[in-house]
Amino acid sequence: MMRLISSFLLVSLLAVPRPLPAQAADQKIAIINVLRAIAECAEGQKANADFQKKYDVRRDELAKKQKELQDLQQQLATQGGTMTDEARAALSRSIEQKTVTLQRSQDDAEKEFTNLRNEIFSRIGTKMTPIVQQYAKEKNFTLLLDYSSQTGQLFYVDPALDVTDSIIKRYDGLQASQKGAAPATPKQPAAQSQKSATTAQPNKMPGTAGKAPVTPPQKN
């Protein structure tokens, strides 16, 4: 009853229009759906596709075991009356063993894919967090709310305040630029380079004489 009263009072207070302080008028507030940003960015989509492939394989394996168990159960139900006691007991033991094995396999699969899903969200979320923070600073947001949780108390928010798509675009762009960046080749002093080349001369591999070393292209 007290919880109901408290909820009613909260809704009542929210429903009463109150003048905002002068400072609040200058505040910039935005919202983001972090779970959608993780799931819909390029890395998240690829991870989800890989996840689905593994899940489908395991699902088919479990379905096959389930079918085998059901066939044995059907056999016991239809033929049990005509079997010898030994044969019926052996079939019952086989059903019991397969039931235990199937349950264990289902539990293991659930744990495995729960951990895998959590790992995907944690890995991408860890890299996305500083991007969200930097974006909020650039836009001078006073408050950036994550509304992906179903337990939140956001009754209505203007969709124009949603920056989820902007975060996805920025995350994908940064990831693409990092993958496309060529690794820097450290430069050696001229004297050291000449000495290194002279020292390495006797140890050349057969067939490499006269060939220039391959270096990765550098961006302008």
Secondary structure as GFF3:
##gff-version 3
##sequence-region A 1 220
A	DSSP	alpha_helix	2	15	.	.	.	ID=ss1
A	DSSP	three_ten_helix	23	26	.	.	.	ID=ss2
A	DSSP	beta_strand	29	32	.	.	.	ID=ss3
A	DSSP	alpha_helix	34	40	.	.	.	ID=ss4
A	DSSP	alpha_helix	42	79	.	.	.	ID=ss5
A	DSSP	three_ten_helix	80	82	.	.	.	ID=ss6
A	DSSP	alpha_helix	85	138	.	.	.	ID=ss7
A	DSSP	beta_strand	143	146	.	.	.	ID=ss8
A	DSSP	three_ten_helix	159	161	.	.	.	ID=ss9
A	DSSP	alpha_helix	164	180	.	.	.	ID=ss10
A	DSSP	alpha_helix	190	200	.	.	.	ID=ss11
A	DSSP	three_ten_helix	201	203	.	.	.	ID=ss12
###
